[in-house]
């Protein structure tokens, strides 16, 4: 844990990026829910939402993940860092599974290759945000890197 910074000066920007990623997932989920309302719940339906393949299940999953990311960004206090980190890893796992099963009947989330790419990008973004948005009390944070290395800021 010593290698991950706390009280990073760009923390507000990381929280904003987390909010934008969560908002994108919520918008994708809402539009996907509306587009795939009459189709099957799982499987490849051929529906495209914001340029990505989707079905009703994936729309609901992205809506829930996006809402959790938005909730974490609103609450803050290191809860957002943990939520972003774990949901980012979950998106990477889902993307990897879907890429492995993209042309089979096991593609129950209805992914296309563009969906895999976007899922990977958002997952990596959330992991990065989770690693760099931790806060701590000034006494617990330790000295800045320049002071630890014997340099002046």
Secondary structure per residue as TSV (DSSP state, phi and psi in degrees):
chain	resnum	aa	ss	phi	psi
A	1	X	-	360.0	-15.4
A	2	X	T	-68.3	-18.1
A	3	X	T	-88.3	-10.8
A	4	X	S	-94.5	126.3
A	5	X	-	-72.8	147.0
A	6	X	B	-115.0	152.6
A	7	X	S	55.3	43.4
A	8	X	-	-62.3	138.1
A	9	X	T	-62.8	-23.2
A	10	X	T	-95.7	16.6
A	11	X	H	-55.7	-42.0
A	12	X	H	-60.3	-35.1
A	13	X	H	-69.8	-36.9
A	14	X	H	-65.7	-40.5
A	15	X	H	-64.2	-38.9
A	16	X	H	-64.9	-41.5
A	17	X	H	-63.3	-38.2
A	18	X	H	-64.1	-39.8
A	19	X	H	-63.9	-42.7
A	20	X	H	-65.2	-42.0
A	21	X	H	-63.0	-43.5
A	22	X	H	-64.6	-39.5
A	23	X	H	-65.1	-39.9
A	24	X	H	-61.1	-44.2
A	25	X	H	-63.6	-39.5
A	26	X	H	-65.9	-45.2
A	27	X	H	-62.3	-43.6
A	28	X	H	-60.4	-43.2
A	29	X	H	-64.5	-42.0
A	30	X	H	-66.8	-47.0
A	31	X	H	-65.2	-41.2
A	32	X	H	-64.4	-38.5
A	33	X	H	-61.8	-41.9
A	34	X	H	-70.6	-39.0
A	35	X	H	-70.9	-36.4
A	36	X	T	-102.5	19.8
A	37	X	T	-60.9	-37.1
A	38	X	T	-94.5	-1.5
A	39	X	S	-91.5	-179.9
A	40	X	-	-67.5	156.1
A	41	X	S	-70.8	-39.7
A	42	X	S	-125.5	173.7
A	43	X	S	91.1	172.8
A	44	X	-	-82.6	113.2
A	45	X	-	-98.6	-16.0
A	46	X	-	85.4	-3.4
A	47	X	-	-73.4	141.1
A	48	X	E	-120.8	129.9
A	49	X	E	-124.3	120.7
A	50	X	T	51.5	37.6
A	51	X	T	83.1	4.6
A	52	X	E	-119.7	152.0
A	53	X	E	-72.8	145.3
A	54	X	-	-156.8	162.0
A	55	X	-	-142.2	-177.5
A	56	X	H	-62.5	-41.8
A	57	X	H	-63.4	-46.7
A	58	X	H	-65.2	-34.7
A	59	X	H	-63.6	-42.0
A	60	X	H	-67.7	-41.7
A	61	X	H	-62.1	-45.7
A	62	X	H	-67.5	-34.0
A	63	X	H	-63.9	-43.1
A	64	X	H	-67.7	-45.6
A	65	X	H	-62.7	-44.4
A	66	X	H	-62.6	-39.9
A	67	X	H	-65.3	-38.7
A	68	X	H	-66.0	-40.2
A	69	X	H	-64.8	-42.8
A	70	X	H	-63.9	-41.6
A	71	X	H	-62.3	-44.0
A	72	X	H	-62.9	-40.7
A	73	X	H	-66.2	-33.3
A	74	X	H	-73.4	-37.6
A	75	X	H	-77.8	-46.1
A	76	X	-	72.5	-141.9
A	77	X	T	50.9	44.5
A	78	X	T	70.0	-8.9
A	79	X	H	-68.0	-39.2
A	80	X	H	-63.3	-37.2
A	81	X	H	-63.8	-43.4
A	82	X	H	-69.5	-43.8
A	83	X	H	-61.2	-47.1
A	84	X	H	-62.5	-42.0
A	85	X	H	-64.1	-50.4
A	86	X	H	-71.5	-38.7
A	87	X	H	-70.8	-30.6
A	88	X	H	-62.6	-44.8
A	89	X	H	-64.7	-37.7
A	90	X	H	-63.0	-39.9
A	91	X	H	-66.3	-36.7
A	92	X	H	-65.4	-39.2
A	93	X	H	-65.8	-45.6
A	94	X	H	-61.9	-41.4
A	95	X	H	-64.0	-40.9
A	96	X	H	-66.6	-43.9
A	97	X	H	-60.7	-45.1
A	98	X	H	-69.0	-33.9
A	99	X	H	-67.8	-35.6
A	100	X	H	-70.7	-26.7
A	101	X	T	-115.3	21.6
A	102	X	T	-64.0	-32.4
A	103	X	T	-109.9	27.2
A	104	X	S	-123.8	176.0
A	105	X	T	-75.1	-11.5
A	106	X	T	-78.8	-0.5
A	107	X	-	-80.2	69.0
A	108	X	T	-75.4	-12.7
A	109	X	T	-92.0	-3.9
A	110	X	-	69.3	33.4
A	111	X	-	-72.7	146.7
A	112	X	-	-111.8	174.8
A	113	X	H	-64.7	-33.9
A	114	X	H	-66.2	-33.3
A	115	X	H	-67.1	-39.2
A	116	X	H	-61.7	-45.3
A	117	X	H	-62.5	-46.3
A	118	X	H	-65.7	-38.6
A	119	X	H	-63.5	-43.0
A	120	X	H	-61.2	-46.6
A	121	X	H	-62.4	-45.1
A	122	X	H	-68.3	-38.0
A	123	X	H	-62.0	-45.4
A	124	X	H	-65.8	-37.8
A	125	X	H	-62.3	-44.2
A	126	X	H	-66.2	-37.5
A	127	X	H	-63.8	-44.7
A	128	X	H	-61.8	-44.0
A	129	X	H	-61.8	-41.8
A	130	X	H	-63.9	-32.1
A	131	X	H	-80.2	-26.1
A	132	X	H	-108.9	6.0
A	133	X	-	-113.6	22.4
A	134	X	B	-76.9	147.1
A	135	X	-	-123.8	155.2
A	136	X	-	-151.0	161.3
A	137	X	-	-63.2	146.5
A	138	X	H	-54.8	-33.0
A	139	X	H	-71.6	-27.4
A	140	X	H	-92.1	-13.9
A	141	X	H	-76.7	-24.4
A	142	X	-	86.0	175.0
A	143	X	-	-76.8	151.5
A	144	X	-	-61.2	159.7
A	145	X	H	-57.0	-39.4
A	146	X	H	-62.0	-39.0
A	147	X	H	-70.2	-41.2
A	148	X	H	-62.6	-33.6
A	149	X	T	-87.5	1.8
A	150	X	T	80.4	17.3
A	151	X	-	-105.5	161.2
A	152	X	-	-93.8	152.1
A	153	X	-	-73.0	360.0
